[in-house]
Amino acid sequence: MQLPPKVTERAFARLSEIGAGAQGQALRVAVEGGGCSGFQYEIALDAPKDDDLVLEGAGEKVVVDAISLPFLSNAVIDFSEELIGARFVIENPNATSSCGCGTSFSM
């Protein structure tokens, strides 16, 4: 059974900090072919589209297109701040392996 991805409070808070919703933007999380492991995450600010799954919290939105949704079933979308930088991260239970960059995976 496919479960929608979850978004952490920390990710919604970061979107609020950068004013995404105030600009009519949402965080788009997509899966595309490519990368060093077969698939890669594409994460960008974008306007929601009619066929997107919309996840809302703290007045902000995260959107996932219908094609990417099966690849992100039950994944967790988070925001991480570390010494090497800050970024949105995906914890994906469907990925059988991933590369060191954290944006490429295989299933």
N, C-alpha and C positions, 0 to 999 in steps of 0.2 A: 504494500500500500504506500502510495506517495504522500509524504507529509510536506507541508510548505516549509521553506527555510525560516529560521528564527533570527531576529535582529536584537542585539543587546542594547541595553539602556545607554551604554558608553558610545555605541555607534550613532544612535539617535542624538545624543548630546553633542557629538562632534559635528553632525550635520547642522544642528542648531547654532553652534559656535560660528560656523562659516556662512550661515544665513542662506542655506540652500532653499528652504521652503519659502522664505521671503522673496526669493528671486524666481519662484515658480518652478524650481528644479527639484529633482529627486536623485538619490544615489541609484544608478543603474548597475546591477550586477548581472553579467552575462557570461556564458561559456562559449568559447569558440574553438575550432580546430586549430592546432598548431602548438607552439611552445616545445620545450625539449622533452616533454613527457606525453605528448599526444593531444592534450586539451589545455587551454589557458583561460584564466579569468580576465574579463574585461570589466574594469570598474571606472565609472565616470559619472559626472553630473549630467543629467539629461531630463527633458520633459517627459512625463508619463504618457504612454500611448494607450489606446482603447483596449488592447488585448493583453496588457500587462497585469501580472499579479501585483497588487499594491499592498505593502506592509507599512502600517502607520504607527507612530509613537512620538510623543513630545512635540506634536505639530509638524513632524517631518515625515518624509516618505522614502521607502526603498522599493524599487521596482525590479521585477524579473520577467523577461519575455517568456512566452509559451514554449519556445524551443529549448531554452536553457533550464526551465523548471525541473524536468526529470533529473538532470545532472546535479541539481542543488537540493534534492529532496532531503529534508531533515538537517540541512547544513546550518551552521551558525555564522552570521555575519557580525563581525566585531571590529573595534578600533583599538589599535595597539600603539603605545608610545614607548619606545626603547631608546637606548643611547644612540643607536645607529639611525634612528628616524621614527617617524610616525606614519601609520598607514592603516587602511582598512584591510582586514584579513578574513579569510574564509576557512572555517573548520568544517571539512566535508567528510562525513562518514562513508560516502560512496567511493572516495578516491582510494585506489589500492596502493598507489605510490605517488610521490610528488618530488619535485626537484628542490634544491636548496633555495631558489629564489622565492618560493611560496606562491607563485602565480601560475605554475604549470603542474598538471597532474595527469594520471591515467586511471582508467576504470577497468 
